[in-house]
Amino acid sequence: MSTHSHGPYTRPLFVCVSLLPHRYWPIRPLATCTAWIAIDDSREDNGALQVIPGSHTARTLLHHEHRDDPEHLALDLALPTTSFDHARAVTLTLEPGQVSFHDVFLVHGSEPNRSSRSRRGMTVRFMPTTSVYNHTSASNAAMATLPIFLAAGRDVSGANNIAGHVSSTDLATPPLASRL
């Protein structure tokens, strides 16, 4: 199991940035789960995550459009609004410290933060090491430089650029302090 993270994700005060529904990772075979950890309250008025229930079950990557609008969009790829039914969207409200998990194939996104409160969170993504994160095919510079960390086991594919790589033997051996 390997992980990669965008680090803290902030939905700032009064900034109308929209995170249109998207599925965009350069991972093949595509298999990843995102953990979104709330630092602040995440509510509908401050741009909480919205999902289309069941949209992941077909395991199909929908076509994305490139959107070059950094003033209003947090990402440069989005699903066309005709590819999903927004009326089916469910808002995931979270308290600080709560976590939501979603599959890479789940249609998800958020509306702009129109409140006087921030919506900050931390994302961690998990993928099996049978998959490869292809930095050279990433859609933007941030994704092209994301470090990959080995959370457990070994890189079965042998093709991932694991940051600070240690052997699977090292991961299986607890640190000295935990053995005292």
C-alpha positions in Angstrom: 0.0 0.0 0.0 1.4 3.4 -0.9 0.2 6.9 -0.2 0.4 10.3 -1.7 -0.9 13.5 -0.4 -1.7 17.0 -1.5 -1.1 18.1 2.1 -3.4 20.7 3.6 -6.3 21.6 1.3 -7.8 25.0 2.1 -11.1 26.4 1.0 -10.4 30.0 1.9 -12.8 32.6 3.2 -15.0 34.4 0.7 -13.1 33.0 -2.3 -15.5 31.6 -4.9 -13.4 28.7 -6.1 -15.3 25.7 -7.4 -14.1 22.1 -7.4 -16.2 20.7 -10.1 -16.8 16.9 -10.1 -13.6 15.2 -11.1 -11.6 12.0 -11.3 -8.1 12.7 -12.5 -5.2 10.6 -11.1 -2.4 9.4 -13.3 -2.5 5.9 -11.7 -2.7 2.7 -13.8 -4.4 0.5 -13.2 -6.5 3.1 -11.6 -7.2 2.2 -8.0 -7.1 4.6 -5.1 -9.0 5.7 -2.1 -8.9 9.2 -0.7 -9.1 10.1 3.0 -10.3 13.7 3.5 -9.6 14.8 7.1 -11.5 17.8 8.2 -9.5 20.5 10.0 -12.5 22.9 10.1 -16.2 22.3 10.0 -17.2 21.3 6.5 -20.7 22.4 5.7 -22.8 23.1 2.6 -22.2 26.9 2.9 -18.4 26.7 3.1 -18.0 24.3 0.1 -18.3 20.8 1.7 -17.5 17.8 -0.5 -20.5 16.6 -2.6 -20.7 13.1 -4.0 -23.0 11.3 -6.5 -23.9 8.1 -4.6 -23.3 4.9 -6.6 -21.4 6.7 -9.4 -18.3 4.5 -8.6 -20.0 1.1 -9.2 -19.4 1.1 -13.0 -15.6 1.4 -12.3 -15.4 3.6 -15.4 -13.3 6.7 -15.7 -15.4 9.4 -17.3 -14.1 11.9 -19.8 -12.6 15.1 -18.2 -12.4 18.5 -19.7 -9.4 20.8 -19.2 -10.5 24.0 -17.4 -8.0 26.9 -17.3 -9.6 29.1 -14.7 -7.4 29.2 -11.6 -9.3 32.2 -10.2 -12.5 30.0 -9.9 -11.4 26.4 -10.1 -9.1 24.5 -7.7 -8.2 21.9 -10.3 -7.6 22.0 -14.1 -9.7 18.9 -14.9 -13.4 18.5 -14.4 -16.3 16.3 -15.6 -18.7 18.0 -18.1 -21.9 18.8 -16.2 -23.8 16.6 -18.7 -22.0 13.4 -17.5 -23.7 13.3 -14.1 -27.0 14.3 -12.4 -26.3 17.1 -9.9 -29.7 16.7 -8.4 -28.5 13.3 -7.0 -25.6 15.0 -5.2 -25.2 14.4 -1.4 -23.3 16.8 0.8 -20.8 15.3 3.2 -20.8 17.4 6.4 -17.9 16.9 8.8 -16.8 18.2 12.2 -13.1 18.9 12.7 -11.2 15.6 13.0 -13.8 13.6 11.2 -12.7 11.8 8.0 -14.5 10.9 4.8 -13.3 8.2 2.4 -14.1 7.9 -1.2 -13.1 5.8 -4.2 -11.4 7.3 -7.2 -14.3 6.4 -9.4 -16.9 8.3 -7.2 -18.0 11.5 -8.9 -17.2 14.2 -6.3 -16.6 17.9 -6.0 -17.6 21.0 -4.1 -19.2 24.4 -4.6 -17.5 27.7 -3.8 -17.1 28.7 -0.1 -19.6 31.5 0.3 -19.4 31.6 4.1 -17.3 33.6 6.5 -15.5 30.4 7.6 -12.6 28.5 6.2 -12.9 24.9 5.1 -9.5 23.4 5.6 -8.7 19.7 5.3 -5.9 17.3 4.7 -6.0 14.6 2.0 -4.2 11.3 1.9 -4.6 8.9 -1.0 -4.0 5.2 -0.8 -3.3 3.0 -3.8 -2.2 -0.6 -4.1 1.5 -1.1 -5.0 0.3 -3.2 -8.0 -0.6 0.2 -9.5 1.9 2.8 -10.8 1.7 6.5 -10.3 3.0 8.0 -13.5 4.4 11.4 -12.7 5.2 12.2 -16.3 1.5 11.9 -17.4 0.2 14.1 -14.6 -2.2 16.9 -15.7 -0.4 19.6 -13.8 2.9 20.5 -12.1 1.6 19.8 -8.6 0.5 16.3 -9.4 3.8 15.7 -11.4 5.8 16.3 -8.2 3.7 14.5 -5.6 5.9 12.2 -3.5 4.8 8.6 -3.1 5.3 6.9 0.3 5.2 3.2 1.0 2.8 2.8 3.9 3.2 -1.0 4.2 4.6 -3.9 2.3 6.7 -3.5 -0.9 6.3 -1.9 -4.3 4.9 -4.9 -6.2 5.0 -3.1 -9.5 8.6 -2.1 -9.0 7.9 1.0 -11.0 6.8 3.6 -8.4 9.2 6.3 -7.3 8.9 5.7 -3.6 10.1 8.7 -1.5 12.5 7.8 1.3 12.2 4.2 0.3 13.0 1.6 3.0 12.9 -2.1 2.5 9.8 -4.2 3.4 12.0 -5.8 6.1 12.5 -2.4 7.7 8.7 -1.7 7.7 8.1 -5.1 9.3 10.5 -4.4 12.2 9.2 -2.1 14.9 11.4 0.8 15.9 13.7 0.0 18.9 11.6 2.3 21.2 8.5 0.3 20.6 10.3 -2.9 21.6 11.5 -1.6 25.0 
